[in-house]
Amino acid sequence: MRRTLSCLAITLTFMLASLFVGTTPAAAYGSNAVYQIGFSFNCDDKVACAVSPTNPFGPGGFWGWIELDSTTHPGVAGTAEIVVTGCDHDRTTIPHGGADHFTLDGTWWTSGGQLFVSTDTFGGVFFVAPATPGHYSMHPAPAIAFELQVVRIPNR
């Protein structure tokens, strides 16, 4: 028992030491990210969120993250990295209900206090958000929620 505890203490000491010796800061967003945007839309009302020409997904939601990078060329839009996951709960939709995930590249610019994100995939503006950092929340009806988090990275 004493030997097991000694081995465990030594192993734990080495594990903790390795965390501090070999650790480098993560650069997950690169050095040119200007904004990060997190968003979600959830609709769990089967009537209000029924499949229609304006809502091909049915009840469910989508969630995503957008990184807006700076550009070194004045007057030129910056680049955008977009990650979105969606899930619909209507098993009658074509091809079927379930989850989907996609990533996109795009461009972004500001105008009138708004951030605009555009992609070639969707043929124009894909997303609009306030340029002012903060948490934005809208609940237009029971079981329907829009959440948006805009973060401006300091000194970029």
Buried (B, 14 or more C-beta within 10 A) or exposed (E): EEEEEEEEEEEEEEEEEEEEEEEEEEEEBEEBBBBBBBBBBBBBEEEBBEBEEEBEBBBBBBBBBBBBBBBEEEEEBBBBBBEBBBBBBBEEBEEEBEEEEEEBEBBBBBEEEEBBBBBEEEEEEBBEBEBEEEEEEEEEEEBBBBBBBBBBBEEE
